[in-house]
């Protein structure tokens, strides 16, 4: 059964059919929410909110784009709304920390690497995550879509409803901002080159 048929079943009142769409996209939606929020619990809540909004607004889906594009745009908007609201409420770090262990993100070393290489790689990832989380939500969003979710310029343009040229210029500005953040926190340029 293709997505169009599934969507039509949902619109005809078969709410169980929506579960097929959730199963297909839950990992990608969660990953997008996680990259934008920087927190697993928030990402889970944001994913649920995105699917709830998708279910409520499925009647407005026009089949002019792929369902995935529509869903990622909706998820992206849910995340941006959340980040704006959080920024208005308080200035809280997007990286969750606790008093004993520091950051809650666990980076396991690659068995093929030496302990020293693993430690350096983990530090690079930590610094990159820190710098990414310090960027404005819009810049973090576009970098996430391109570098982490591996979306094309055309897909990003469709999701954000902007021109491809605008995507390229926003990406350029976001990369420059990320590079500057990395330099501010003392990171080496080798980490910057890993962001496409």
N, C-alpha and C positions, 0 to 999 in steps of 0.2 A: 504494500500500500504506500503510495507516495505522499509527500507532505500536503499537497493540495487536497487529497482525499481525506487525510486525517483532520485537517483544519475544517473541512466541510462537515465531517462527522461531529466535531466539537460544536460547530455553529448550529447543527441540527439537534443539539441537546445531549450528545454522548460525551459526558465529562470525563469518562475513563479514557477516551481516545487522547485527551490532552497529555496523559501520562506517557504516551509514546514519544511525544515531542520533548517532554522533560527528560526522559531517559536518554534521548539522542544528544541533547545539548547541555545537560547539567554540568558536565565536567568543564566544558569551554566557558560557560557562563560563570561558574565558580572561579575558574582561573582568572578571568577578566576582572571579576569583583575583588579577588585577592590581590592582584597586581595594583589595582587602583586604590584599595583601602589599606593595604599593608598589614591586615590583621585577619586571621583565620575565622574568628567568631563573627566579625563584621561581614566578611565575605560570604559566610553561610547565610546570614540574615539578608544581605543584599541580593543574593541569588534567589532566595525565597520571594523577596519583594519583586524582583524582576519577573519571575514566572507568574506571580499573582497578577501583576499588571498586564502581562502578556495574555493571560487567560481572560481578564476583564475587558481588554481592548482588542481581542482577536477579531471582532466584527469590523474593526477599522483597518485591518490588514487588507491591502488592495491587490496583492500578488504582482505588484509592479517591480518588486525586488525579491530576492530570495528570502525565505522566512528567517534564515540565520542572520542575514543582514539586518532585518527589522528587529529581531530579538537582541542582537548585539548593540544596536543603537539604543534600544529601550534599556538594556542593562547599563550601558555607559551613562545614560541620563540618570538612572537611579543612583549610580555611584557618585556622579557629580553633585546631585542634590544632597546626598548624604555628606559629602566632603564639605560642601558650602555650609550646611547646617552645623557641622562639627566645628568649622572655623569660626562661625558666629558665636557659638556657645563658649568655647574655650580654646586656648592654644595648647593642644596636646600632641605629643610626638606620635607620628603614625607608626612607629616601631614600638611594639609592646615590650616593656621591660619589667622585671621584678627585682626586688632588693637583693636576692641571693645569687641568681644565675645570670643576670643581665638580660640579653635578648632571648625571647622565647623560641625564635627560629633555630632549628637544629640543622647544622650542616655536617653530614657524615663524610669522612674522607674517602676518596676514591682509593680502592685497594692497590691500584697500579701506581699510585703516587707515593713518594716518601712522606713521612710525617711532616717534614719541613715544607715540602711542596703543597701538601694538603692544607697546612696552616696558612700559608701565603694565599692560596686560592680562596680559602674561607674568609680571610681578611679582605681580599679584593671584592668578594661577593657582598660582604657586610658593608663595605664602604660604598659600593655601587648602589645597594639597596637604600642606605642612608641618604645618599645624594639624590636618588630618584624620589624618595619620600619627601624631600625638602623642596622639590619643584612644585609650582602651582598645579592644581588638579588637571587643567587642560593640557599642559605640557606632559605631565605624567601619563595621561590618557593616550595621547598620540604616540608617544614613545613605546608604551606598552603594546598598543595595537600593531605597531610596525616591528619592533625588535623582539618582543616576547611572543605575541600571538601570530607573528609572521604573516600579517595581512598585507595585501598589495596596496599600492597607492589608490587604485580604483576602488577597492573594497572599503578602505578607510574613508574615501571621499563620499561613497554612498552611505555609509553608516552615519557619518557626521553631517551629511547633507551640505557638503562644500565642494568646491572645484578641486581637481587634482593638483593644480598649481598652488592652491592655498594649502593643501596637505603638505606639499614639498617645502613650502616656506615655513610653515609651522614646525615641521620636523627639524628643519635646519636651526630654527631659533631654539627649539627644545634641546637639541644636541649640544648647541653652544652653551645653553644654561646648565646642562648636565656636566659638561666638561668643566665649566667654571666652578660648579659646586664641588666636583671631585678635586680640583686644584685647591679649593679653599680648605678642604679637610685633609689635604696632604697626600692625595692619591697620585700614583704614577700614571702617565699617559697610556701605558699598555692596557689598562682596564677600559679606558675610553674607547679604544679602537675596537673593543668587542661589541659595542652598540652600533648596529648597522644604520 
